[in-house]
Amino acid sequence: MRRRQVQRDPAHPRIGSVVVRHLRPLPVQAQFSPVYAIASADVNKDGNPDLLLGGNFEKTRVSIGKIDANHGMLFLGDGKGNFKYIPQTESGFAVKGDVRDIQILKIKN
């Protein structure tokens, strides 16, 4: 059985079978510590998706030390693919320890 050749278009890379048309880097704060969990939600209710990130890796070798600078991060989206970092002191999103998953809970008032 021959594999079908997929034509590669460098202007529109693929992630699996999904064509990515507009890919932008996150702000530099997303690089401060490992990220193992990302959730998308409209946190500020402006109609645009926002991102919540979590991570850390505390059980490393003694020679490396803990990688624990990530206390949870909030990035507000502008609806055009751009995200702005909101500090924990402003967002109130503060998590300690290793994070491997983030779930969005909907709570009725």
SEBA-111651 format. One record per residue: residue in one letter; residue number from 1; x, y, z of N, C-alpha, C, O in turn. Coordinates in pm, 1 decimal. Layout:
<rs>
<r vogu="a" torti="NUM" n_east="X" n_north="Y" n_up="Z" ca_east="X" ca_north="Y" ca_up="Z" c_east="X" c_north="Y" c_up="Z" o_east="X" o_north="Y" o_up="Z"/>
...
</rs>
This chain:
<rs>
<r vogu="m" torti="1" n_east="83.3" n_north="-116.9" n_up="0.0" ca_east="0.0" ca_north="0.0" ca_up="0.0" c_east="88.7" c_north="124.4" c_up="0.0" o_east="176.3" o_north="138.5" o_up="85.3"/>
<r vogu="r" torti="2" n_east="66.3" n_north="212.6" n_up="-93.7" ca_east="146.0" ca_north="335.7" ca_up="-102.4" c_east="84.8" c_north="444.1" c_up="-15.6" o_east="-37.1" o_north="458.5" o_up="-6.8"/>
<r vogu="r" torti="3" n_east="173.3" n_north="520.1" n_up="48.5" ca_east="126.4" ca_north="635.4" ca_up="125.4" c_east="101.1" c_north="750.8" c_up="31.1" o_east="179.1" o_north="776.8" o_up="-60.5"/>
<r vogu="r" torti="4" n_east="-6.8" n_north="818.0" n_up="54.5" ca_east="-40.8" ca_north="934.4" ca_up="-26.5" c_east="50.9" c_north="1050.4" c_up="10.6" o_east="69.2" o_north="1080.2" o_up="128.6"/>
<r vogu="q" torti="5" n_east="106.7" n_north="1113.8" n_up="-87.0" ca_east="191.7" ca_north="1228.8" ca_up="-63.8" c_east="105.1" c_north="1349.9" c_up="-28.1" o_east="10.8" o_north="1383.8" o_up="-99.6"/>
<r vogu="v" torti="6" n_east="138.7" n_north="1413.7" n_up="82.9" ca_east="68.6" ca_north="1534.3" ca_up="124.0" c_east="153.6" c_north="1653.0" c_up="83.7" o_east="271.0" o_north="1662.1" o_up="119.8"/>
<r vogu="q" torti="7" n_east="95.0" n_north="1741.5" n_up="10.4" ca_east="168.7" ca_north="1858.1" ca_up="-34.1" c_east="189.5" c_north="1952.1" c_up="84.1" o_east="94.6" o_north="1986.6" o_up="154.6"/>
<r vogu="r" torti="8" n_east="311.9" n_north="1992.5" n_up="104.9" ca_east="347.0" ca_north="2080.0" ca_up="217.2" c_east="341.2" c_north="2224.8" c_up="173.1" o_east="393.9" o_north="2261.4" o_up="68.0"/>
<r vogu="d" torti="9" n_east="277.1" n_north="2305.8" n_up="254.0" ca_east="267.7" ca_north="2448.9" ca_up="228.1" c_east="327.3" c_north="2520.2" c_up="348.8" o_east="261.4" o_north="2527.8" o_up="452.5"/>
<r vogu="p" torti="10" n_east="450.1" n_north="2573.1" n_up="339.4" ca_east="513.7" ca_north="2636.0" ca_up="455.0" c_east="435.9" c_north="2755.6" c_up="509.7" o_east="450.5" o_north="2789.9" o_up="627.1"/>
<r vogu="a" torti="11" n_east="354.7" n_north="2818.7" n_up="427.5" ca_east="276.6" ca_north="2932.8" ca_up="474.8" c_east="159.3" c_north="2888.2" c_up="562.0" o_east="108.0" o_north="2967.0" o_up="641.4"/>
<r vogu="h" torti="12" n_east="116.4" n_north="2762.0" n_up="548.1" ca_east="5.1" ca_north="2708.8" ca_up="625.5" c_east="41.9" c_north="2571.2" c_up="680.0" o_east="2.5" o_north="2469.8" o_up="622.4"/>
<r vogu="p" torti="13" n_east="118.3" n_north="2565.7" n_up="792.1" ca_east="158.9" ca_north="2436.2" ca_up="847.4" c_east="39.5" c_north="2358.3" c_up="901.0" o_east="-68.2" o_north="2413.8" o_up="922.5"/>
<r vogu="r" torti="14" n_east="60.5" n_north="2228.9" n_up="922.2" ca_east="-45.0" ca_north="2141.0" ca_up="973.6" c_east="-8.6" c_north="2091.9" c_up="1112.9" o_east="108.0" o_north="2066.7" o_up="1143.5"/>
<r vogu="i" torti="15" n_east="-110.1" n_north="2079.2" n_up="1195.7" ca_east="-99.2" ca_north="2008.3" ca_up="1322.6" c_east="-196.3" c_north="1892.2" c_up="1308.7" o_east="-317.4" o_north="1909.4" o_up="1322.0"/>
<r vogu="g" torti="16" n_east="-142.4" n_north="1774.0" n_up="1282.0" ca_east="-228.0" ca_north="1660.7" ca_up="1248.5" c_east="-294.5" c_north="1688.5" c_up="1115.5" o_east="-226.8" o_north="1713.8" o_up="1015.9"/>
<r vogu="s" torti="17" n_east="-425.7" n_north="1684.0" n_up="1113.2" ca_east="-498.7" ca_north="1711.3" ca_up="990.3" c_east="-551.8" c_north="1853.6" c_up="984.2" o_east="-619.6" o_north="1890.2" o_up="888.2"/>
<r vogu="v" torti="18" n_east="-521.6" n_north="1934.6" n_up="1085.9" ca_east="-571.6" ca_north="2072.2" ca_up="1092.7" c_east="-470.5" c_north="2167.4" c_up="1030.9" o_east="-352.7" o_north="2164.5" o_up="1066.4"/>
<r vogu="v" torti="19" n_east="-515.0" n_north="2250.7" n_up="939.8" ca_east="-428.3" ca_north="2351.3" ca_up="878.8" c_east="-426.4" c_north="2474.4" c_up="968.1" o_east="-531.2" o_north="2529.5" o_up="1001.8"/>
<r vogu="v" torti="20" n_east="-306.6" n_north="2516.9" n_up="1005.9" ca_east="-290.3" ca_north="2635.0" ca_up="1090.8" c_east="-263.7" c_north="2754.8" c_up="1000.4" o_east="-162.9" o_north="2759.1" o_up="929.9"/>
<r vogu="r" torti="21" n_east="-353.1" n_north="2850.2" n_up="1002.9" ca_east="-339.6" ca_north="2965.4" ca_up="914.6" c_east="-271.4" c_north="3085.1" c_up="981.6" o_east="-195.1" o_north="3157.2" o_up="917.3"/>
<r vogu="h" torti="22" n_east="-298.6" n_north="3105.7" n_up="1108.5" ca_east="-241.7" ca_north="3221.0" ca_up="1178.0" c_east="-187.9" c_north="3174.7" c_up="1312.4" o_east="-264.9" o_north="3145.4" o_up="1403.9"/>
<r vogu="l" torti="23" n_east="-58.4" n_north="3168.3" n_up="1324.1" ca_east="6.0" ca_north="3121.8" ca_up="1445.7" c_east="93.2" c_north="3234.3" c_up="1499.5" o_east="182.0" o_north="3283.5" o_up="1429.9"/>
<r vogu="r" torti="24" n_east="68.0" n_north="3274.9" n_up="1623.2" ca_east="145.3" ca_north="3382.6" ca_up="1685.3" c_east="203.7" c_north="3332.5" c_up="1816.9" o_east="140.8" o_north="3251.6" o_up="1885.1"/>
<r vogu="p" torti="25" n_east="320.8" n_north="3378.2" n_up="1853.2" ca_east="377.9" ca_north="3336.3" ca_up="1981.9" c_east="303.0" c_north="3401.6" c_up="2097.9" o_east="249.1" o_north="3511.5" o_up="2085.2"/>
<r vogu="l" torti="26" n_east="301.0" n_north="3331.3" n_up="2211.1" ca_east="245.9" ca_north="3389.5" ca_up="2333.4" c_east="346.6" c_north="3488.3" c_up="2390.3" o_east="464.2" o_north="3484.0" o_up="2354.2"/>
<r vogu="p" torti="27" n_east="302.5" n_north="3576.8" n_up="2478.4" ca_east="397.7" ca_north="3668.0" ca_up="2543.0" c_east="508.4" c_north="3591.6" c_up="2615.2" o_east="492.0" o_north="3474.2" o_up="2648.4"/>
<r vogu="v" torti="28" n_east="619.4" n_north="3657.4" n_up="2639.1" ca_east="739.3" ca_north="3594.8" ca_up="2695.2" c_east="712.5" c_north="3529.2" c_up="2830.7" o_east="781.7" o_north="3433.7" o_up="2866.0"/>
<r vogu="q" torti="29" n_east="615.7" n_north="3576.6" n_up="2906.8" ca_east="587.1" ca_north="3518.8" ca_up="3038.4" c_east="550.0" c_north="3370.9" c_up="3029.5" o_east="567.5" o_north="3297.6" o_up="3126.8"/>
<r vogu="a" torti="30" n_east="499.9" n_north="3326.5" n_up="2916.6" ca_east="465.6" ca_north="3185.0" ca_up="2898.7" c_east="590.2" c_north="3097.3" c_up="2898.0" o_east="578.6" o_north="2975.2" o_up="2908.0"/>
<r vogu="q" torti="31" n_east="709.1" n_north="3156.3" n_up="2886.5" ca_east="834.7" ca_north="3081.6" ca_up="2881.7" c_east="907.2" c_north="3075.1" c_up="3015.8" o_east="1014.5" o_north="3015.3" o_up="3023.9"/>
<r vogu="f" torti="32" n_east="852.0" n_north="3134.6" n_up="3120.6" ca_east="922.5" ca_north="3142.5" ca_up="3248.8" c_east="938.9" c_north="3007.4" c_up="3318.5" o_east="1032.6" o_north="2989.7" o_up="3396.4"/>
<r vogu="s" torti="33" n_east="852.8" n_north="2915.5" n_up="3292.9" ca_east="855.6" ca_north="2784.7" ca_up="3356.7" c_east="780.2" c_north="2686.9" c_up="3266.3" o_east="700.0" o_north="2729.6" o_up="3183.3"/>
<r vogu="p" torti="34" n_east="804.9" n_north="2556.2" n_up="3281.1" ca_east="735.4" ca_north="2460.4" ca_up="3194.2" c_east="583.2" c_north="2472.1" c_up="3205.5" o_east="530.0" o_north="2494.4" o_up="3314.2"/>
<r vogu="v" torti="35" n_east="515.1" n_north="2457.1" n_up="3094.3" ca_east="368.9" ca_north="2459.3" ca_up="3090.7" c_east="323.1" c_north="2318.6" c_up="3054.3" o_east="361.5" o_north="2264.9" o_up="2950.4"/>
<r vogu="y" torti="36" n_east="241.0" n_north="2259.4" n_up="3140.5" ca_east="188.4" ca_north="2125.1" ca_up="3117.4" c_east="37.2" c_north="2124.1" c_up="3098.5" o_east="-19.8" o_north="2020.9" o_up="3063.3"/>
<r vogu="a" torti="37" n_east="-27.8" n_north="2236.9" n_up="3121.4" ca_east="-173.6" ca_north="2241.1" ca_up="3110.1" c_east="-217.1" c_north="2376.9" c_up="3055.7" o_east="-169.9" o_north="2481.4" o_up="3100.5"/>
<r vogu="i" torti="38" n_east="-308.1" n_north="2373.4" n_up="2958.2" ca_east="-364.3" ca_north="2495.4" ca_up="2900.1" c_east="-514.6" c_north="2476.8" c_up="2888.8" o_east="-562.3" o_north="2373.1" o_up="2842.7"/>
<r vogu="a" torti="39" n_east="-588.4" n_north="2578.2" n_up="2931.4" ca_east="-734.1" ca_north="2576.0" ca_up="2915.9" c_east="-776.1" c_north="2706.6" c_up="2851.4" o_east="-717.3" o_north="2811.8" o_up="2876.4"/>
<r vogu="s" torti="40" n_east="-878.4" n_north="2698.4" n_up="2768.3" ca_east="-932.6" ca_north="2816.2" ca_up="2701.7" c_east="-1071.9" c_north="2843.8" c_up="2756.5" o_east="-1155.5" o_north="2753.8" o_up="2764.6"/>
<r vogu="a" torti="41" n_east="-1095.9" n_north="2969.1" n_up="2793.9" ca_east="-1226.6" ca_north="3011.2" ca_up="2845.1" c_east="-1236.9" c_north="3162.0" c_up="2828.8" o_east="-1135.5" o_north="3230.9" o_up="2817.6"/>
<r vogu="d" torti="42" n_east="-1357.3" n_north="3212.2" n_up="2827.5" ca_east="-1378.5" ca_north="3357.1" ca_up="2822.0" c_east="-1383.2" c_north="3409.1" c_up="2965.4" o_east="-1490.9" o_north="3428.6" o_up="3021.9"/>
<r vogu="v" torti="43" n_east="-1266.2" n_north="3431.1" n_up="3023.2" ca_east="-1253.9" ca_north="3466.1" ca_up="3164.5" c_east="-1315.8" c_north="3602.2" c_up="3195.4" o_east="-1385.2" o_north="3616.7" o_up="3296.0"/>
<r vogu="n" torti="44" n_east="-1291.9" n_north="3701.3" n_up="3111.1" ca_east="-1340.6" ca_north="3836.7" ca_up="3139.3" c_east="-1472.8" c_north="3868.6" c_up="3069.7" o_east="-1516.6" o_north="3983.7" o_up="3070.2"/>
<r vogu="k" torti="45" n_east="-1536.5" n_north="3768.3" n_up="3010.0" ca_east="-1669.5" ca_north="3780.5" ca_up="2947.7" c_east="-1677.3" c_north="3890.2" c_up="2840.8" o_east="-1776.9" o_north="3961.9" o_up="2831.3"/>
<r vogu="d" torti="46" n_east="-1570.1" n_north="3902.1" n_up="2760.2" ca_east="-1571.3" ca_north="4000.0" ca_up="2650.5" c_east="-1601.4" c_north="3934.4" c_up="2515.7" o_east="-1599.7" o_north="4001.0" o_up="2412.2"/>
<r vogu="g" torti="47" n_east="-1629.1" n_north="3803.9" n_up="2517.3" ca_east="-1660.2" ca_north="3731.6" ca_up="2394.5" c_east="-1539.1" c_north="3673.3" c_up="2324.1" o_east="-1554.1" o_north="3605.0" o_up="2222.8"/>
<r vogu="n" torti="48" n_east="-1419.0" n_north="3698.7" n_up="2375.6" ca_east="-1295.5" ca_north="3647.5" ca_up="2315.6" c_east="-1236.9" c_north="3537.8" c_up="2403.7" o_east="-1240.8" o_north="3549.2" o_up="2526.2"/>
<r vogu="p" torti="49" n_east="-1182.3" n_north="3431.3" n_up="2343.7" ca_east="-1120.8" ca_north="3326.1" ca_up="2424.8" c_east="-994.2" c_north="3375.7" c_up="2493.8" o_east="-912.8" o_north="3445.8" o_up="2433.7"/>
<r vogu="d" torti="50" n_east="-978.9" n_north="3338.8" n_up="2619.6" ca_east="-860.5" ca_north="3368.7" ca_up="2699.7" c_east="-792.7" c_north="3237.0" c_up="2733.7" o_east="-853.2" o_north="3130.8" o_up="2719.0"/>
<r vogu="l" torti="51" n_east="-668.2" n_north="3242.3" n_up="2778.9" ca_east="-593.1" ca_north="3121.1" ca_up="2810.9" c_east="-549.2" c_north="3119.3" c_up="2956.3" o_east="-502.7" o_north="3220.3" o_up="3009.2"/>
<r vogu="l" torti="52" n_east="-564.0" n_north="3004.6" n_up="3020.5" ca_east="-510.2" ca_north="2979.1" ca_up="3154.0" c_east="-401.4" c_north="2873.8" c_up="3138.4" o_east="-424.8" o_north="2768.8" o_up="3078.4"/>
<r vogu="l" torti="53" n_east="-282.5" n_north="2900.9" n_up="3191.9" ca_east="-169.7" ca_north="2808.9" ca_up="3180.3" c_east="-121.9" c_north="2768.6" c_up="3318.4" o_east="-123.2" o_north="2849.5" o_up="3411.2"/>
<r vogu="g" torti="54" n_east="-79.4" n_north="2643.3" n_up="3332.3" ca_east="-22.1" ca_north="2594.2" ca_up="3457.2" c_east="90.2" c_north="2497.2" c_up="3427.1" o_east="99.2" o_north="2442.4" o_up="3317.3"/>
<r vogu="g" torti="55" n_east="176.6" n_north="2476.5" n_up="3526.9" ca_east="288.5" ca_north="2386.2" ca_up="3503.7" c_east="368.8" c_north="2357.4" c_up="3628.3" o_east="313.0" o_north="2322.3" o_up="3732.3"/>
<r vogu="n" torti="56" n_east="498.8" n_north="2372.0" n_up="3618.2" ca_east="600.2" ca_north="2345.0" ca_up="3719.8" c_east="645.4" c_north="2200.1" c_up="3716.0" o_east="577.6" o_north="2112.3" o_up="3662.6"/>
<r vogu="f" torti="57" n_east="762.3" n_north="2178.3" n_up="3774.6" ca_east="819.7" ca_north="2045.0" ca_up="3786.4" c_east="908.7" c_north="2047.8" c_up="3909.3" o_east="1026.2" o_north="2083.5" o_up="3901.7"/>
<r vogu="e" torti="58" n_east="850.9" n_north="2009.4" n_up="4023.6" ca_east="922.4" ca_north="2022.7" ca_up="4150.6" c_east="1011.6" c_north="1903.8" c_up="4184.2" o_east="1105.9" o_north="1918.2" o_up="4262.1"/>
<r vogu="k" torti="59" n_east="984.4" n_north="1788.1" n_up="4127.9" ca_east="1060.8" ca_north="1668.3" ca_up="4163.7" c_east="1170.9" c_north="1641.7" c_up="4061.0" o_east="1170.0" o_north="1539.8" o_up="3991.9"/>
<r vogu="t" torti="60" n_east="1263.7" n_north="1733.7" n_up="4052.7" ca_east="1376.5" ca_north="1719.2" ca_up="3960.7" c_east="1497.5" c_north="1665.9" c_up="4037.6" o_east="1492.7" o_north="1649.0" o_up="4159.4"/>
<r vogu="r" torti="61" n_east="1603.2" n_north="1640.7" n_up="3966.2" ca_east="1728.0" ca_north="1598.1" ca_up="4030.6" c_east="1784.3" c_north="1712.6" c_up="4113.8" o_east="1761.2" o_north="1829.8" o_up="4084.2"/>
<r vogu="v" torti="62" n_east="1857.6" n_north="1677.4" n_up="4217.1" ca_east="1915.0" ca_north="1776.3" ca_up="4307.3" c_east="2004.0" c_north="1874.1" c_up="4230.9" o_east="2006.3" o_north="1992.9" o_up="4263.0"/>
<r vogu="s" torti="63" n_east="2076.3" n_north="1826.7" n_up="4131.6" ca_east="2168.7" ca_north="1913.6" ca_up="4057.0" c_east="2094.3" c_north="2019.7" c_up="3975.6" o_east="2150.2" o_north="2125.0" o_up="3944.8"/>
<r vogu="i" torti="64" n_east="1967.9" n_north="1992.1" n_up="3940.7" ca_east="1889.7" ca_north="2088.5" ca_up="3862.0" c_east="1812.0" c_north="2182.6" c_up="3952.4" o_east="1804.9" o_north="2302.6" o_up="3925.9"/>
<r vogu="g" torti="65" n_east="1754.2" n_north="2129.5" n_up="4058.4" ca_east="1670.8" ca_north="2208.7" ca_up="4148.3" c_east="1527.8" c_north="2217.0" c_up="4097.2" o_east="1498.4" o_north="2175.0" o_up="3985.3"/>
<r vogu="k" torti="66" n_east="1440.1" n_north="2270.9" n_up="4179.0" ca_east="1299.6" ca_north="2282.7" ca_up="4143.0" c_east="1280.1" c_north="2378.8" c_up="4026.8" o_east="1352.2" o_north="2477.7" o_up="4013.0"/>
<r vogu="i" torti="67" n_east="1181.8" n_north="2348.0" n_up="3944.0" ca_east="1140.4" ca_north="2439.0" ca_up="3836.3" c_east="998.3" c_north="2479.3" c_up="3873.1" o_east="901.5" o_north="2414.8" o_up="3832.9"/>
<r vogu="d" torti="68" n_east="987.6" n_north="2588.8" n_up="3951.4" ca_east="857.3" ca_north="2621.3" ca_up="4009.6" c_east="821.3" c_north="2770.2" c_up="4001.7" o_east="761.5" o_north="2824.7" o_up="4094.5"/>
<r vogu="a" torti="69" n_east="857.2" n_north="2834.6" n_up="3892.7" ca_east="826.7" ca_north="2977.1" ca_up="3877.4" c_east="685.0" c_north="3001.5" c_up="3827.0" o_east="640.1" o_north="3116.1" o_up="3822.5"/>
<r vogu="n" torti="70" n_east="613.8" n_north="2895.2" n_up="3789.1" ca_east="480.9" ca_north="2909.5" ca_up="3731.5" c_east="375.2" c_north="2895.1" c_up="3840.4" o_east="354.5" o_north="2785.4" o_up="3892.3"/>
<r vogu="h" torti="71" n_east="309.1" n_north="3002.9" n_up="3875.0" ca_east="201.2" ca_north="3000.4" ca_up="3973.9" c_east="66.9" c_north="3017.5" c_up="3904.8" o_east="-28.0" o_north="3070.3" o_up="3962.8"/>
<r vogu="g" torti="72" n_east="60.2" n_north="2972.5" n_up="3780.8" ca_east="-60.5" ca_north="2990.2" ca_up="3701.1" c_east="-53.3" c_north="3122.3" c_up="3627.2" o_east="-12.5" o_north="3223.8" o_up="3683.6"/>
<r vogu="m" torti="73" n_east="-92.5" n_north="3120.9" n_up="3502.2" ca_east="-86.9" ca_north="3243.3" ca_up="3421.6" c_east="-217.7" c_north="3263.0" c_up="3347.5" o_east="-278.8" o_north="3167.5" o_up="3299.6"/>
<r vogu="l" torti="74" n_east="-259.1" n_north="3387.1" n_up="3338.9" ca_east="-377.5" ca_north="3424.7" ca_up="3262.6" c_east="-333.8" c_north="3513.4" c_up="3147.9" o_east="-260.6" o_north="3610.5" o_up="3167.4"/>
<r vogu="f" torti="75" n_east="-379.3" n_north="3479.4" n_up="3027.2" ca_east="-355.2" ca_north="3560.2" ca_up="2908.3" c_east="-490.9" c_north="3595.8" c_up="2849.0" o_east="-567.0" o_north="3507.5" o_up="2809.6"/>
<r vogu="l" torti="76" n_east="-521.2" n_north="3725.4" n_up="2842.7" ca_east="-647.8" ca_north="3770.5" ca_up="2786.6" c_east="-634.6" c_north="3785.4" c_up="2635.8" o_east="-540.3" o_north="3847.4" o_up="2586.7"/>
<r vogu="g" torti="77" n_east="-729.7" n_north="3728.3" n_up="2563.0" ca_east="-728.6" ca_north="3734.8" ca_up="2417.2" c_east="-804.1" c_north="3855.7" c_up="2366.2" o_east="-901.1" o_north="3900.7" o_up="2427.2"/>
<r vogu="d" torti="78" n_east="-757.7" n_north="3908.1" n_up="2252.3" ca_east="-824.1" ca_north="4024.1" ca_up="2191.5" c_east="-915.8" c_north="3985.4" c_up="2076.1" o_east="-973.7" o_north="4072.7" o_up="2011.4"/>
<r vogu="g" torti="79" n_east="-929.8" n_north="3855.7" n_up="2049.4" ca_east="-1014.3" ca_north="3809.2" ca_up="1940.2" c_east="-945.7" c_north="3809.1" c_up="1805.2" o_east="-1004.9" o_north="3766.6" o_up="1705.9"/>
<r vogu="k" torti="80" n_east="-821.1" n_north="3856.0" n_up="1799.5" ca_east="-744.8" ca_north="3860.1" ca_up="1674.6" c_east="-623.0" c_north="3768.3" c_up="1680.6" o_east="-535.1" o_north="3775.0" o_up="1594.7"/>
<r vogu="g" torti="81" n_east="-618.6" n_north="3682.7" n_up="1782.3" ca_east="-506.0" ca_north="3590.7" ca_up="1796.4" c_east="-394.8" c_north="3641.6" c_up="1884.9" o_east="-293.0" o_north="3574.0" o_up="1900.2"/>
<r vogu="n" torti="82" n_east="-411.0" n_north="3758.9" n_up="1943.7" ca_east="-310.5" ca_north="3815.3" ca_up="2033.6" c_east="-355.2" c_north="3794.9" c_up="2177.9" o_east="-474.5" o_north="3797.5" o_up="2207.8"/>
<r vogu="f" torti="83" n_east="-258.1" n_north="3774.5" n_up="2267.2" ca_east="-288.0" ca_north="3753.8" ca_up="2408.0" c_east="-200.3" c_north="3844.2" c_up="2493.4" o_east="-82.8" o_north="3865.3" o_up="2463.3"/>
<r vogu="k" torti="84" n_east="-259.3" n_north="3897.5" n_up="2600.6" ca_east="-188.8" ca_north="3986.8" ca_up="2693.3" c_east="-179.0" c_north="3918.8" c_up="2828.5" o_east="-279.1" o_north="3871.3" o_up="2882.0"/>
<r vogu="y" torti="85" n_east="-58.1" n_north="3914.0" n_up="2884.1" ca_east="-35.5" ca_north="3854.8" ca_up="3015.6" c_east="-95.1" c_north="3943.9" c_up="3124.1" o_east="-75.9" o_north="4065.4" o_up="3123.2"/>
<r vogu="i" torti="86" n_east="-167.8" n_north="3882.1" n_up="3217.8" ca_east="-222.7" ca_north="3952.8" ca_up="3332.1" c_east="-155.5" c_north="3896.3" c_up="3457.3" o_east="-169.0" o_north="3777.2" o_up="3485.0"/>
<r vogu="p" torti="87" n_east="-83.2" n_north="3979.4" n_up="3533.9" ca_east="-11.7" ca_north="3929.6" ca_up="3652.6" c_east="-106.9" c_north="3868.1" c_up="3756.0" o_east="-224.9" o_north="3902.8" o_up="3761.6"/>
<r vogu="q" torti="88" n_east="-53.6" n_north="3776.3" n_up="3837.6" ca_east="-134.5" ca_north="3710.4" ca_up="3939.6" c_east="-195.2" c_north="3810.7" c_up="4037.3" o_east="-306.6" o_north="3790.0" o_up="4085.4"/>
<r vogu="t" torti="89" n_east="-124.4" n_north="3917.9" n_up="4067.0" ca_east="-177.1" ca_north="4018.0" ca_up="4161.1" c_east="-303.0" c_north="4084.8" c_up="4107.6" o_east="-386.5" o_north="4132.1" o_up="4184.7"/>
<r vogu="e" torti="90" n_east="-316.5" n_north="4088.4" n_up="3975.4" ca_east="-434.2" ca_north="4148.3" ca_up="3912.4" c_east="-540.9" c_north="4044.1" c_up="3880.6" o_east="-660.1" o_north="4071.0" o_up="3895.7"/>
<r vogu="s" torti="91" n_east="-499.2" n_north="3925.2" n_up="3836.8" ca_east="-594.8" ca_north="3822.6" ca_up="3794.3" c_east="-652.2" c_north="3743.4" c_up="3911.2" o_east="-765.2" o_north="3695.2" o_up="3903.7"/>
<r vogu="g" torti="92" n_east="-575.8" n_north="3729.7" n_up="4018.2" ca_east="-618.9" ca_north="3647.1" ca_up="4130.4" c_east="-598.2" c_north="3498.7" c_up="4105.7" o_east="-632.0" o_north="3417.2" o_up="4191.6"/>
<r vogu="f" torti="93" n_east="-544.0" n_north="3461.7" n_up="3991.4" ca_east="-518.4" ca_north="3321.8" ca_up="3957.1" c_east="-381.5" c_north="3284.2" c_up="4011.2" o_east="-279.5" o_north="3324.6" o_up="3955.5"/>
<r vogu="a" torti="94" n_east="-378.3" n_north="3206.7" n_up="4120.0" ca_east="-252.9" ca_north="3168.8" ca_up="4183.9" c_east="-260.5" c_north="3022.6" c_up="4225.5" o_east="-346.0" o_north="2984.6" o_up="4305.4"/>
<r vogu="v" torti="95" n_east="-171.1" n_north="2940.9" n_up="4171.2" ca_east="-168.8" ca_north="2797.7" ca_up="4197.0" c_east="-28.1" c_north="2760.2" c_up="4241.5" o_east="70.0" o_north="2806.8" o_up="4183.5"/>
<r vogu="k" torti="96" n_east="-17.7" n_north="2675.9" n_up="4344.7" ca_east="112.9" ca_north="2628.7" ca_up="4390.1" c_east="127.5" c_north="2481.4" c_up="4357.9" o_east="28.9" o_north="2407.8" o_up="4353.0"/>
<r vogu="g" torti="97" n_east="250.9" n_north="2438.6" n_up="4336.0" ca_east="278.3" ca_north="2298.0" ca_up="4309.7" c_east="274.5" c_north="2264.2" c_up="4162.1" o_east="261.8" o_north="2351.3" o_up="4076.1"/>
<r vogu="d" torti="98" n_east="286.0" n_north="2133.8" n_up="4135.2" ca_east="284.6" ca_north="2084.2" ca_up="3998.0" c_east="141.7" c_north="2083.2" c_up="3943.7" o_east="49.5" o_north="2037.9" o_up="4011.5"/>
<r vogu="v" torti="99" n_east="124.0" n_north="2132.4" n_up="3823.5" ca_east="-6.5" ca_north="2132.1" ca_up="3756.7" c_east="7.3" c_north="2048.7" c_up="3630.1" o_east="99.0" o_north="2070.7" o_up="3550.9"/>
<r vogu="r" torti="100" n_east="-83.4" n_north="1952.8" n_up="3610.5" ca_east="-81.3" ca_north="1868.5" ca_up="3491.4" c_east="-211.1" c_north="1876.7" c_up="3411.7" o_east="-219.5" o_north="1823.8" o_up="3300.9"/>
<r vogu="d" torti="101" n_east="-312.5" n_north="1942.8" n_up="3467.8" ca_east="-439.5" ca_north="1955.6" ca_up="3397.3" c_east="-514.9" c_north="2075.1" c_up="3453.7" o_east="-504.6" o_north="2105.0" o_up="3572.7"/>
<r vogu="i" torti="102" n_east="-589.8" n_north="2142.7" n_up="3369.5" ca_east="-675.6" ca_north="2253.5" ca_up="3411.3" c_east="-815.4" c_north="2225.7" c_up="3357.3" o_east="-832.7" o_north="2199.7" o_up="3238.2"/>
<r vogu="q" torti="103" n_east="-912.8" n_north="2231.2" n_up="3443.7" ca_east="-1051.9" ca_north="2213.9" ca_up="3404.3" c_east="-1127.7" c_north="2342.1" c_up="3436.1" o_east="-1109.7" o_north="2399.6" o_up="3543.5"/>
<r vogu="i" torti="104" n_east="-1210.8" n_north="2386.7" n_up="3345.6" ca_east="-1293.7" ca_north="2505.1" ca_up="3366.6" c_east="-1425.0" c_north="2459.8" c_up="3430.0" o_east="-1496.7" o_north="2376.8" o_up="3374.0"/>
<r vogu="l" torti="105" n_east="-1455.1" n_north="2514.0" n_up="3545.1" ca_east="-1578.9" ca_north="2481.9" ca_up="3615.0" c_east="-1676.5" c_north="2596.1" c_up="3597.5" o_east="-1639.7" o_north="2712.7" o_up="3612.0"/>
<r vogu="k" torti="106" n_east="-1799.7" n_north="2563.7" n_up="3566.6" ca_east="-1904.1" ca_north="2665.2" ca_up="3555.5" c_east="-1987.8" c_north="2658.9" c_up="3682.1" o_east="-2048.5" o_north="2556.3" o_up="3712.8"/>
<r vogu="i" torti="107" n_east="-1990.5" n_north="2769.9" n_up="3755.6" ca_east="-2062.9" ca_north="2776.9" ca_up="3880.7" c_east="-2179.8" c_north="2873.0" c_up="3864.0" o_east="-2162.4" o_north="2986.7" o_up="3820.1"/>
<r vogu="k" torti="108" n_east="-2298.6" n_north="2826.2" n_up="3899.4" ca_east="-2415.8" ca_north="2913.2" ca_up="3892.1" c_east="-2419.6" c_north="3004.5" c_up="4012.7" o_east="-2388.8" o_north="2962.5" o_up="4124.2"/>
<r vogu="n" torti="109" n_east="-2456.9" n_north="3128.1" n_up="3991.0" ca_east="-2465.8" ca_north="3224.3" ca_up="4102.0" c_east="-2595.2" c_north="3207.5" c_up="4176.9" o_east="-2620.5" o_north="3279.5" o_up="4273.4"/>
</rs>
